[in-house]
Amino acid sequence: MEKSMAGLKRGLALSTMAMTGAIAAVLAAAPVAAQPTPKEVLGHDVGEDYYLASYEDSVNYFHKLAATTDKMKMVTAGKTTQGRTYEYAIISSPENLAKWDATVAAHKRLATADGLDDAAAKALAKDSLIIVHIDGGLHAAEVSAHQSAMALAYKLVASPNDEEVQKILRNVIVVLWPTLNPDGMTMVVDWYRKQRGTQWETSAMPWLYQDYVGHDNNRDGYMLNMIESQNVFKAEQSYSPTIWYTHHQVAPFPARIWVPPFSDPMSSNISPYMRSWTTAIGVNMMNAFEERQMPGAIAQARFDNWYPGFLDYTHVFRHTISFFTEVAHSSATPKYYDPKKFPRNMQDMKAQVMYPSPWKGGWWHFADSIRYETVASMSVLDTAVRYRDVLLYNRYQAARDTISKGASGEGPYAWVIPGGQADAPEAASLAQKLIQQGVIVNRANAPVTLGGKPYPAGSWVIRMDQPYAGLVQELFERQKYPDAIMGGDGKPVDLPYDVTGWTLPLQFGVIAEPVTAKPAADAYAALTPVAEAREQGGVTGSGSTFLLSRKVNASFFAANEAAKRGAKIALTPDSIVLSGIGADAMAAIAAGSGATATATATAPQATAVKAARVGLYRPWGSNMDEGWTRWLLEQYQYGASSIRNEDMKKGGLSAKYDVIILPDLRGRDSLLNGLKPEDAPAGYTGGIGEEGAIALKKFVAEGGTLVTFNNAADAAIDLFALPVTNIVKNARSDEFFCSGALLQVKLATPSRATAGMPADPVVMFEKGPVFQPARGFKGNVLASYPTEGNPLLSGVLLHPEKLRGRAAALEVEYGKGRVFLYGFRPQWRGQTHGTYKMLFNLLFAYPDQEASTLKVTEEAGYR
């Protein structure tokens, strides 16, 4: 004890010295005149151990700093989910700030090659300033990211005798965001302040640090589902930076900072200029750390940039060099790292090509993380200064070459989303996703023939001879891992960091076709560019009963809106039938939703139902699938209630709910036991426990419906002792592997759950279960994998034979109720629009249960 206390005292002494020295280095400047230091405003230094500034504190400091200098202006950029205002700073010399509009205009011209040839582009690049975006991150628990923004702001505006800074101010306009996640920043800081001094000081906040999606806020880059994503991208497209740099934590241990280049694979739809400059910037960073004798910089390890949906990365398809870094130690609490406890393969401290100066352990303080991030930021800005005109000209070349590729037919000449699809509003929604990304989308105002194939009026057409066409190809083509990084057995050499396939038309359940033959010269005459892609909903026919197609997702929104206004709901296999609502009200709902309602004077024979009382299990911890589900239910006007552990334990669930949803979670233990006492304070620990398990089983036995997603299905199999086997449970990656790919399934007999679905839908399979009904099974097989061939449509799947003929989704009898087991997430990240109906169809209160069509009496009775 005495020895450890002595070590702690030495550590705290070093803490003071390290903090003082590190902050002095970060904030070094000549006399700062009237510019306030962070300590003068916050009462604490940036990087001070045990202190974190909230978003409100940070923005207040930014404003105080801006008020004392002509080198900094503040800009607002919309609201967050919780109502905070996004703000960011523009920093440069006063002369450059006066040229902001002209600089932005130049950047947009270069990024799109608008009206430029090579000579004009070179001249424009030579004469223009360069815009560099740096932000304080979006994962709020990565706390040094959002704290270091204040240190960088101060350094840039209060260092008149620092020649490096002055070169930056003469050549660069820095767009500096305190954070991309204001709500999360304040929530995490509040949690840390509350727990400081307790045993949970370094514990993770036990709820999502973005109201709906937490860490997945950096998986929303091409969908832009979240209001935060929309506002950030709207701002980014308004100033079109040449470089986008986001701070993250944490580095692969024991490295102190991860920098580019990324690991393979990477997309060939990204301009090689963007790819090579990302590598060059990372190498320059590594050199900057070597120059300052700051060990521990590592590259390539762990992080690839295959998935295009990272919020800090999608900009690369607009020819913005986009990347991040990952600094060690995501806490304001210092820690001693014993080198004897390093991973065994890192204990010899031997240099590697991408880890040239291994860190040797010791005390690490918050100021160290701030110092590393500030040096990284300054290195990026220094690269922008040194290569300003080359970077800008290369950006033009990237746009020029992308346009040329689309015009020459090296890829498709265009993509068409044909008119007249079963779910026309979703087809429009797919086109709208591209418009939000700055892609030019046209609509055919008359029938059109492209590449020899006729398309009806109303088709959406995306020409590929445009500057951001690489993103269209990235989102519309089917993903295939490069052969160069696949092992001889078809297994990736390094398992992917995120999902491997995401083809949006497949996820949306929408047809999109490439035009591979050159269109006739006048083929595009019938096309009109649109600012918004939207299907015009409305009412056709006459009568007091209204029919909505069950093939259309928007119909469920319309039905819920109508029910709120007193409409009665009934169902046929093909339609949602509404009555008891006026024509004007129905017309307004249909127009707002994009759905088409058919009015009729004669009501069809239908089953009367009600909107179900829906409960969504909401465990403590960062369950992103719960958040995505909650968000989706809100978007479609389902009045779902959150069920906490204590609510489950109280029982009486049948009196409150008709349907309970279990989002994806880590199995039975996670459901029963939740967070451990050492991980969170009382009130946040534990799961539903045995009490909750008994109550949940009673709910189903009494006639309730339980819907389970992905690994929650596996938990339900164990908890309810269901006669179902997960045949890939505990399989090694060389036995079966699928970390996120699009697979085709086949629907079984018609079912309530799959009404409105095509016969062969596509599901996102991500490390989920695969089902085999066992002896004693009673229920229905809703969907199965094909009995022959490979169900893979996009991404990576190892050993597809494991899936052949197996069930992907089941309905299982349990007492008077039903348990629905989905071996995938039908609402995955708010992207899989094509399988939403597998959830929505279950959110009606039916008068009875559907009859079971499968009863297994022998062990091998189902295959």
Secondary structure, DSSP 8 states (H G I E B T S, - for coil): -HHHHHHHHHHHHHHHHHHHHHHHHHS--S--TT---HHHHHSS-TT-TT----HHHHHHHHHHHHTT-SSEEEEEEEE-TTS-EEEEEEES-HHHHTTHHHHHHHHHHHHHTTT--HHHHHHHHHH--EEEEEE--S-TT-HHHHHHHHHHHHHHHS-TT-HHHHHHHHHEEEEEES-S-HHHHHHHHHHHHHHTTSTTTT---SS-SSTTTGGGGGG-TTT--SHHHHHHHHHHHHH--SEEEEEEE--STT-SEEESS-EEEE-TTS-HHHHHHHHHHHHHHHHHHHHTT---EEESSS-EE--TT-TTTGGGGGT-EEEEEEES--SSS-EEE-GGGS-GGGTT---BTTBSS----EEE-HHHHHHHHHHHHHHHHHHHHHTHHHHHHHHHHHHHHHHHHHHHTSS-SEEEE-SS-TTHHHHHHHHHHHHHTT---EEESS-EEETTEEE-TT-EEEESSSTTHHHHHHHHS-----GGGB-TTS-BSS--SS-S---HHHHHT---EEE-S---TTGGGGEEE-S------EEEE-SSEEEEETT-HHHHHHHHHHHHTT-EEEE-SSEEEEESS-HHHHHHHHHHHT-EEEEESS----EEEEE--EEEE--SS--HHHHHHHHHHHHTT---EEE-HHHHHH--GGGT-SEEEE---S-HHHHHHBB-TTTS-TTS-B-SHHHHHHHHHHHHHTT-EEEEETHHHHHHHHHHT-SEEETTTT--TTT-B-SSEEEE-EE-S--GGGTT--SS-EEEESS---EEE-TT-EEEEEEE--SSS--EEES--B-GGGTTT-EEEEEEEETTEEEEEESS-TTGGGT-GGGTHHHHTTSEE-SS-----EE--STTS--
